[in-house]
Amino acid sequence: MPLTLHGINISTCSQLVGIILHEKQIPFKLAPIDLLAGQHKSIEHLKRHPFGQVPVLEDDGFFVFESRAISKYLARKYAAQGTPGLVPDFSDLKASAAFDQACSVESLDFEAVILPILVEGLFAKIRNPSHISDQALIDKQAEVLEDKLDGYERILSKQKYLAGDNITVVDLFHLPHGTSLPIAFGKDPLSDEKRPHVAKWWKELQARLSWAAVKDGLEGKERYN
Protein backbone atom coordinates (compact mmCIF):
# COMPACT_ATOMS: atom_id res chain seq x y z
CA MET A 1 0.00 0.00 0.00
CA PRO A 2 1.52 3.37 -1.04
CA LEU A 3 2.26 5.86 1.69
CA THR A 4 -0.01 8.88 1.95
CA LEU A 5 1.34 12.35 2.60
CA HIS A 6 -1.32 14.67 3.96
CA GLY A 7 0.00 18.08 3.02
CA ILE A 8 0.06 21.01 0.65
CA ASN A 9 1.42 20.86 -2.87
CA ILE A 10 3.72 23.87 -2.53
CA SER A 11 4.32 23.84 1.24
CA THR A 12 8.03 23.99 2.09
CA CYS A 13 7.54 21.43 4.86
CA SER A 14 5.75 19.07 2.48
CA GLN A 15 8.55 19.61 -0.05
CA LEU A 16 11.07 18.63 2.60
CA VAL A 17 9.39 15.24 3.05
CA GLY A 18 8.99 14.95 -0.72
CA ILE A 19 12.76 15.24 -1.15
CA ILE A 20 13.31 12.22 1.09
CA LEU A 21 10.54 10.23 -0.59
CA HIS A 22 12.29 10.77 -3.92
CA GLU A 23 15.79 10.12 -2.56
CA LYS A 24 14.58 6.78 -1.18
CA GLN A 25 12.47 5.98 -4.27
CA ILE A 26 9.32 5.49 -2.21
CA PRO A 27 5.97 5.48 -4.03
CA PHE A 28 3.46 7.80 -2.35
CA LYS A 29 0.27 9.71 -2.92
CA LEU A 30 -0.44 13.27 -1.89
CA ALA A 31 -3.69 13.91 -0.02
CA PRO A 32 -4.10 17.70 -0.34
CA ILE A 33 -5.15 19.68 2.73
CA ASP A 34 -7.01 22.90 1.91
CA LEU A 35 -5.91 25.50 4.47
CA LEU A 36 -8.20 28.17 3.05
CA ALA A 37 -11.17 25.89 3.69
CA GLY A 38 -9.90 25.15 7.19
CA GLN A 39 -9.32 21.45 6.57
CA HIS A 40 -6.19 21.53 8.74
CA LYS A 41 -8.37 22.36 11.75
CA SER A 42 -11.03 19.76 11.00
CA ILE A 43 -11.77 17.05 13.54
CA GLU A 44 -10.49 14.46 11.07
CA HIS A 45 -7.14 16.17 10.56
CA LEU A 46 -6.67 17.00 14.24
CA LYS A 47 -6.73 13.25 14.86
CA ARG A 48 -3.67 13.02 12.58
CA HIS A 49 -1.90 16.13 13.84
CA PRO A 50 -2.74 17.50 17.31
CA PHE A 51 -1.71 21.04 16.32
CA GLY A 52 -3.63 21.08 13.04
CA GLN A 53 -0.58 21.49 10.82
CA VAL A 54 0.94 19.77 7.77
CA PRO A 55 2.42 17.51 6.63
CA VAL A 56 1.44 14.19 8.16
CA LEU A 57 2.63 10.83 6.87
CA GLU A 58 0.18 7.93 6.92
CA ASP A 59 1.77 4.49 6.75
CA ASP A 60 -0.82 1.69 6.93
CA GLY A 61 -2.67 3.25 9.86
CA PHE A 62 0.45 4.68 11.53
CA PHE A 63 0.73 8.47 11.53
CA VAL A 64 3.87 10.58 11.89
CA PHE A 65 3.87 14.39 11.98
CA GLU A 66 6.67 17.00 11.86
CA SER A 67 8.58 17.00 8.58
CA ARG A 68 12.00 16.22 10.05
CA ALA A 69 10.66 13.32 12.11
CA ILE A 70 8.84 11.99 9.04
CA SER A 71 12.02 12.23 6.97
CA LYS A 72 14.11 10.33 9.51
CA TYR A 73 11.41 7.67 9.80
CA LEU A 74 11.42 7.17 6.03
CA ALA A 75 15.20 7.05 5.82
CA ARG A 76 15.33 4.38 8.53
CA LYS A 77 12.44 2.27 7.29
CA TYR A 78 13.66 2.26 3.68
CA ALA A 79 17.38 2.18 4.46
CA ALA A 80 18.01 -0.56 1.88
CA GLN A 81 16.71 1.38 -1.12
CA GLY A 82 17.49 4.62 -2.87
CA THR A 83 20.22 6.92 -1.60
CA PRO A 84 22.15 5.05 1.10
CA GLY A 85 23.12 6.36 4.52
CA LEU A 86 20.67 9.24 4.86
CA VAL A 87 20.63 8.41 8.56
CA PRO A 88 23.62 6.74 10.24
CA ASP A 89 23.92 3.29 11.71
CA PHE A 90 23.06 4.09 15.29
CA SER A 91 25.24 1.26 16.55
CA ASP A 92 28.15 3.49 15.49
CA LEU A 93 28.29 5.85 18.45
CA LYS A 94 30.56 8.41 16.80
CA ALA A 95 28.54 8.54 13.58
CA SER A 96 25.36 8.88 15.62
CA ALA A 97 26.85 11.74 17.64
CA ALA A 98 28.00 13.51 14.48
CA PHE A 99 24.50 13.17 13.02
CA ASP A 100 22.82 14.47 16.18
CA GLN A 101 25.27 17.36 16.20
CA ALA A 102 24.43 18.20 12.57
CA CYS A 103 20.70 18.03 13.37
CA SER A 104 21.20 20.63 16.09
CA VAL A 105 23.24 22.84 13.76
CA GLU A 106 20.53 22.81 11.10
CA SER A 107 17.74 23.43 13.60
CA LEU A 108 19.36 26.07 15.82
CA ASP A 109 22.05 27.69 13.67
CA PHE A 110 20.18 27.78 10.36
CA GLU A 111 16.43 27.23 10.53
CA ALA A 112 15.91 29.32 13.68
CA VAL A 113 17.98 32.14 12.17
CA ILE A 114 16.42 32.31 8.71
CA LEU A 115 12.80 31.71 9.73
CA PRO A 116 12.24 35.34 10.87
CA ILE A 117 13.64 36.51 7.52
CA LEU A 118 11.27 34.22 5.62
CA VAL A 119 8.26 35.07 7.77
CA GLU A 120 8.80 38.81 7.48
CA GLY A 121 10.13 38.99 3.93
CA LEU A 122 8.07 36.30 2.19
CA PHE A 123 5.34 34.45 4.09
CA ALA A 124 3.71 37.62 5.49
CA LYS A 125 3.50 39.03 1.96
CA ILE A 126 1.91 35.85 0.67
CA ARG A 127 -0.78 36.16 3.33
CA ASN A 128 -1.13 39.91 2.86
CA PRO A 129 0.30 41.39 -0.37
CA SER A 130 0.19 44.90 1.12
CA HIS A 131 2.42 43.90 4.04
CA ILE A 132 5.43 46.19 4.53
CA SER A 133 8.40 44.17 5.73
CA ASP A 134 10.33 45.12 8.83
CA GLN A 135 13.65 45.65 7.12
CA ALA A 136 15.48 46.28 10.40
CA LEU A 137 14.47 42.83 11.64
CA ILE A 138 15.54 41.22 8.36
CA ASP A 139 18.90 43.01 8.41
CA LYS A 140 19.52 42.00 12.02
CA GLN A 141 18.84 38.33 11.26
CA ALA A 142 20.96 38.56 8.12
CA GLU A 143 23.93 39.63 10.25
CA VAL A 144 23.38 36.64 12.52
CA LEU A 145 23.14 34.38 9.47
CA GLU A 146 26.48 35.63 8.15
CA ASP A 147 28.15 34.57 11.39
CA LYS A 148 26.42 31.18 11.33
CA LEU A 149 27.47 30.55 7.73
CA ASP A 150 31.06 31.27 8.70
CA GLY A 151 30.65 28.36 11.11
CA TYR A 152 29.27 26.25 8.26
CA GLU A 153 32.36 27.13 6.22
CA ARG A 154 34.61 25.89 9.00
CA ILE A 155 32.68 22.60 9.18
CA LEU A 156 32.57 22.05 5.42
CA SER A 157 36.23 22.89 4.95
CA LYS A 158 36.98 19.68 6.88
CA GLN A 159 34.30 17.36 5.50
CA LYS A 160 31.96 17.15 2.53
CA TYR A 161 28.66 17.28 4.42
CA LEU A 162 27.42 18.47 7.79
CA ALA A 163 27.55 15.06 9.48
CA GLY A 164 30.69 13.80 7.74
CA ASP A 165 31.65 12.71 4.23
CA ASN A 166 28.27 11.15 3.39
CA ILE A 167 25.12 13.08 2.64
CA THR A 168 22.34 12.75 5.21
CA VAL A 169 18.81 14.04 5.61
CA VAL A 170 20.25 17.00 7.53
CA ASP A 171 21.90 18.43 4.41
CA LEU A 172 18.69 17.99 2.43
CA PHE A 173 16.65 19.73 5.15
CA HIS A 174 18.23 23.04 4.06
CA LEU A 175 16.73 23.03 0.57
CA PRO A 176 13.10 24.27 0.85
CA HIS A 177 13.79 27.26 3.10
CA GLY A 178 17.33 27.91 1.92
CA THR A 179 16.18 28.30 -1.68
CA SER A 180 13.47 30.72 -0.49
CA LEU A 181 16.02 33.13 0.97
CA PRO A 182 16.72 35.01 -2.30
CA ILE A 183 13.00 35.78 -2.63
CA ALA A 184 12.69 37.03 0.94
CA PHE A 185 16.11 38.62 1.21
CA GLY A 186 17.04 39.68 -2.31
CA LYS A 187 20.26 37.64 -2.42
CA ASP A 188 21.54 34.15 -1.80
CA PRO A 189 24.06 34.17 1.07
CA LEU A 190 24.58 30.42 0.74
CA SER A 191 26.11 30.91 -2.71
CA ASP A 192 28.52 33.66 -1.64
CA GLU A 193 31.96 32.75 -3.00
CA LYS A 194 33.64 34.22 0.09
CA ARG A 195 32.63 30.87 1.62
CA PRO A 196 33.70 28.48 -1.17
CA HIS A 197 33.00 25.25 0.71
CA VAL A 198 29.47 26.35 1.61
CA ALA A 199 28.86 27.51 -1.97
CA LYS A 200 30.05 24.19 -3.41
CA TRP A 201 27.93 22.21 -0.94
CA TRP A 202 24.88 24.36 -1.68
CA LYS A 203 25.28 24.11 -5.46
CA GLU A 204 25.46 20.33 -5.22
CA LEU A 205 22.34 20.10 -3.05
CA GLN A 206 20.31 22.27 -5.44
CA ALA A 207 21.34 20.03 -8.36
CA ARG A 208 19.88 16.86 -6.84
CA LEU A 209 17.11 15.15 -8.81
CA SER A 210 14.99 14.90 -5.66
CA TRP A 211 14.88 18.68 -5.38
CA ALA A 212 14.09 19.08 -9.08
CA ALA A 213 11.14 16.71 -8.56
CA VAL A 214 9.53 18.74 -5.76
CA LYS A 215 10.70 22.35 -6.01
CA ASP A 216 7.70 23.39 -8.12
CA GLY A 217 5.24 21.32 -6.09
CA LEU A 218 4.50 17.69 -5.35
CA GLU A 219 1.55 17.18 -7.67
CA GLY A 220 2.02 16.25 -11.28
CA LYS A 221 5.52 14.86 -10.69
CA GLU A 222 6.85 11.35 -10.82
CA ARG A 223 6.18 9.75 -7.50
CA TYR A 224 9.84 8.85 -7.09
CA ASN A 225 13.09 9.30 -9.04
C-alpha positions as CSV (number, residue, x, y, z in Angstrom):
1,M,0.0,0.0,0.0
2,P,1.5,3.4,-1.0
3,L,2.3,5.9,1.7
4,T,0.0,8.9,2.0
5,L,1.3,12.3,2.6
6,H,-1.3,14.7,4.0
7,G,0.0,18.1,3.0
8,I,0.1,21.0,0.7
9,N,1.4,20.9,-2.9
10,I,3.7,23.9,-2.5
11,S,4.3,23.8,1.2
12,T,8.0,24.0,2.1
13,C,7.5,21.4,4.9
14,S,5.7,19.1,2.5
15,Q,8.5,19.6,-0.1
16,L,11.1,18.6,2.6
17,V,9.4,15.2,3.0
18,G,9.0,14.9,-0.7
19,I,12.8,15.2,-1.1
20,I,13.3,12.2,1.1
21,L,10.5,10.2,-0.6
22,H,12.3,10.8,-3.9
23,E,15.8,10.1,-2.6
24,K,14.6,6.8,-1.2
25,Q,12.5,6.0,-4.3
26,I,9.3,5.5,-2.2
27,P,6.0,5.5,-4.0
28,F,3.5,7.8,-2.4
29,K,0.3,9.7,-2.9
30,L,-0.4,13.3,-1.9
31,A,-3.7,13.9,0.0
32,P,-4.1,17.7,-0.3
33,I,-5.1,19.7,2.7
34,D,-7.0,22.9,1.9
35,L,-5.9,25.5,4.5
36,L,-8.2,28.2,3.1
37,A,-11.2,25.9,3.7
38,G,-9.9,25.1,7.2
39,Q,-9.3,21.4,6.6
40,H,-6.2,21.5,8.7
41,K,-8.4,22.4,11.8
42,S,-11.0,19.8,11.0
43,I,-11.8,17.0,13.5
44,E,-10.5,14.5,11.1
45,H,-7.1,16.2,10.6
46,L,-6.7,17.0,14.2
47,K,-6.7,13.3,14.9
48,R,-3.7,13.0,12.6
49,H,-1.9,16.1,13.8
50,P,-2.7,17.5,17.3
51,F,-1.7,21.0,16.3
52,G,-3.6,21.1,13.0
53,Q,-0.6,21.5,10.8
54,V,0.9,19.8,7.8
55,P,2.4,17.5,6.6
56,V,1.4,14.2,8.2
57,L,2.6,10.8,6.9
58,E,0.2,7.9,6.9
59,D,1.8,4.5,6.7
60,D,-0.8,1.7,6.9
61,G,-2.7,3.3,9.9
62,F,0.4,4.7,11.5
63,F,0.7,8.5,11.5
64,V,3.9,10.6,11.9
65,F,3.9,14.4,12.0
66,E,6.7,17.0,11.9
67,S,8.6,17.0,8.6
68,R,12.0,16.2,10.0
69,A,10.7,13.3,12.1
70,I,8.8,12.0,9.0
71,S,12.0,12.2,7.0
72,K,14.1,10.3,9.5
73,Y,11.4,7.7,9.8
74,L,11.4,7.2,6.0
75,A,15.2,7.0,5.8
76,R,15.3,4.4,8.5
77,K,12.4,2.3,7.3
78,Y,13.7,2.3,3.7
79,A,17.4,2.2,4.5
80,A,18.0,-0.6,1.9
81,Q,16.7,1.4,-1.1
82,G,17.5,4.6,-2.9
83,T,20.2,6.9,-1.6
84,P,22.2,5.1,1.1
85,G,23.1,6.4,4.5
86,L,20.7,9.2,4.9
87,V,20.6,8.4,8.6
88,P,23.6,6.7,10.2
89,D,23.9,3.3,11.7
90,F,23.1,4.1,15.3
91,S,25.2,1.3,16.5
92,D,28.1,3.5,15.5
93,L,28.3,5.9,18.5
94,K,30.6,8.4,16.8
95,A,28.5,8.5,13.6
96,S,25.4,8.9,15.6
97,A,26.8,11.7,17.6
98,A,28.0,13.5,14.5
99,F,24.5,13.2,13.0
100,D,22.8,14.5,16.2
101,Q,25.3,17.4,16.2
102,A,24.4,18.2,12.6
103,C,20.7,18.0,13.4
104,S,21.2,20.6,16.1
105,V,23.2,22.8,13.8
106,E,20.5,22.8,11.1
107,S,17.7,23.4,13.6
108,L,19.4,26.1,15.8
109,D,22.0,27.7,13.7
110,F,20.2,27.8,10.4
111,E,16.4,27.2,10.5
112,A,15.9,29.3,13.7
113,V,18.0,32.1,12.2
114,I,16.4,32.3,8.7
115,L,12.8,31.7,9.7
116,P,12.2,35.3,10.9
117,I,13.6,36.5,7.5
118,L,11.3,34.2,5.6
119,V,8.3,35.1,7.8
120,E,8.8,38.8,7.5
121,G,10.1,39.0,3.9
122,L,8.1,36.3,2.2
123,F,5.3,34.5,4.1
124,A,3.7,37.6,5.5
125,K,3.5,39.0,2.0
126,I,1.9,35.8,0.7
127,R,-0.8,36.2,3.3
128,N,-1.1,39.9,2.9
129,P,0.3,41.4,-0.4
130,S,0.2,44.9,1.1
131,H,2.4,43.9,4.0
132,I,5.4,46.2,4.5
133,S,8.4,44.2,5.7
134,D,10.3,45.1,8.8
135,Q,13.7,45.7,7.1
136,A,15.5,46.3,10.4
137,L,14.5,42.8,11.6
138,I,15.5,41.2,8.4
139,D,18.9,43.0,8.4
140,K,19.5,42.0,12.0
141,Q,18.8,38.3,11.3
142,A,21.0,38.6,8.1
143,E,23.9,39.6,10.3
144,V,23.4,36.6,12.5
145,L,23.1,34.4,9.5
146,E,26.5,35.6,8.2
147,D,28.1,34.6,11.4
148,K,26.4,31.2,11.3
149,L,27.5,30.5,7.7
150,D,31.1,31.3,8.7
151,G,30.7,28.4,11.1
152,Y,29.3,26.2,8.3
153,E,32.4,27.1,6.2
154,R,34.6,25.9,9.0
155,I,32.7,22.6,9.2
156,L,32.6,22.1,5.4
157,S,36.2,22.9,5.0
158,K,37.0,19.7,6.9
159,Q,34.3,17.4,5.5
160,K,32.0,17.2,2.5
161,Y,28.7,17.3,4.4
162,L,27.4,18.5,7.8
163,A,27.6,15.1,9.5
164,G,30.7,13.8,7.7
165,D,31.7,12.7,4.2
166,N,28.3,11.1,3.4
167,I,25.1,13.1,2.6
168,T,22.3,12.7,5.2
169,V,18.8,14.0,5.6
170,V,20.2,17.0,7.5
171,D,21.9,18.4,4.4
172,L,18.7,18.0,2.4
173,F,16.7,19.7,5.2
174,H,18.2,23.0,4.1
175,L,16.7,23.0,0.6
176,P,13.1,24.3,0.8
177,H,13.8,27.3,3.1
178,G,17.3,27.9,1.9
179,T,16.2,28.3,-1.7
180,S,13.5,30.7,-0.5
181,L,16.0,33.1,1.0
182,P,16.7,35.0,-2.3
183,I,13.0,35.8,-2.6
184,A,12.7,37.0,0.9
185,F,16.1,38.6,1.2
186,G,17.0,39.7,-2.3
187,K,20.3,37.6,-2.4
188,D,21.5,34.1,-1.8
189,P,24.1,34.2,1.1
190,L,24.6,30.4,0.7
191,S,26.1,30.9,-2.7
192,D,28.5,33.7,-1.6
193,E,32.0,32.7,-3.0
194,K,33.6,34.2,0.1
195,R,32.6,30.9,1.6
196,P,33.7,28.5,-1.2
197,H,33.0,25.3,0.7
198,V,29.5,26.3,1.6
199,A,28.9,27.5,-2.0
200,K,30.0,24.2,-3.4
201,W,27.9,22.2,-0.9
202,W,24.9,24.4,-1.7
203,K,25.3,24.1,-5.5
204,E,25.5,20.3,-5.2
205,L,22.3,20.1,-3.1
206,Q,20.3,22.3,-5.4
207,A,21.3,20.0,-8.4
208,R,19.9,16.9,-6.8
209,L,17.1,15.1,-8.8
210,S,15.0,14.9,-5.7
211,W,14.9,18.7,-5.4
212,A,14.1,19.1,-9.1
213,A,11.1,16.7,-8.6
214,V,9.5,18.7,-5.8
215,K,10.7,22.4,-6.0
216,D,7.7,23.4,-8.1
217,G,5.2,21.3,-6.1
218,L,4.5,17.7,-5.4
219,E,1.6,17.2,-7.7
220,G,2.0,16.3,-11.3
221,K,5.5,14.9,-10.7
222,E,6.9,11.3,-10.8
223,R,6.2,9.7,-7.5
224,Y,9.8,8.9,-7.1
225,N,13.1,9.3,-9.0
